[in-house]
């Protein structure tokens, strides 16, 4: 016997045919009582004097046997598991209200540490009745999260790596949002005399030649990527000449921008920072900008929606709404007006 079940979810109707647990036989077995001897017509025998008269045997009542059930076969169990798996997958594919109303955003620590996203994101959440879950990490880690489909959209600042990401098909396009500058931060006494440097390449050479303390992000972030470019432009091989155990003056912090600034402050060391995070932390630091707004230190921020052809579960529609929103004139003006300690942190440059 089989039981037929119908399950409806959204536009899906599931028809299940499952084996029903039935007894082996509909008719219960009956244990037969012992047959009685037919004594009709025979004279009753007198018991012998020395033999006690025993009571006649009582008739035994028939007993119904216990119902026996069979257990499902291995095939039935496998079929059931497959059906449950298909239902689970279909339910997952149809999504759920919470997923449709959530945008997963991986961004650089600089946009988080500066306070920019805390300032503007509530406007998007209210406008589209959704929640934005922000994960602040280095650009390298953000790009990797995008490759795995762990997030739906990126906000990062390593242009060459971003373009490679899009060319590989992980992102649909790269949209400019805003920019500021990387700046070289150092102690006010400037032991490497960087304030007299003509450009960033010369400044890095001065640090190397003086063996002045330097704190690096060391986290494969956009800032760390830019730092390695600067060492290369200054004429050094990063792997064999800079980030090596023998260089006691060079410390790899392996952390976000805020933590790196605090470490540099404790070490009285130079470091490379985006100016937005520096101005947000300035009040807690004894460091200052020793080289800034060099054209070679331009720091461009962009957003990249994850390609739904690579990861079908991403909320691509909401990602595109985020792109339209953050590049709109209204939000571009908010980004341009965002300040810390009297300093403008970002310059909007979204393309119309």
ABEGO torsion letter per residue (X at the ends): XBBBBBBBBEABBBBBBBBBBBBABABBBBBBBBBBBBABGBBBBBBBAABBBBBBBBBBBBBBBBBBBBBBBAAAAAAAAAAAAAAAAAAAAAEBAAAAABBBBBBBAAAAAAGAAAAAAAAAAAAAGBBBBBBBBBAAAAAAAAAAGABABBBBBBAAAAAAAAAAGABABBBBABBBBBBBBBBAAGAAGAAABABAAAAAAAAAAAGBBBBBAGAGBAAAAAAAAAAAAAGBBAAAAABBAABAABBBAGBBAAAAAAAAAAAGBBBBBBAAAAAAAAAABABBBABBGBAAABBBBBBBBBBAAABAABBAAAAAAAAAAAABAAAAAAAAABBBGGBBABBBABBX
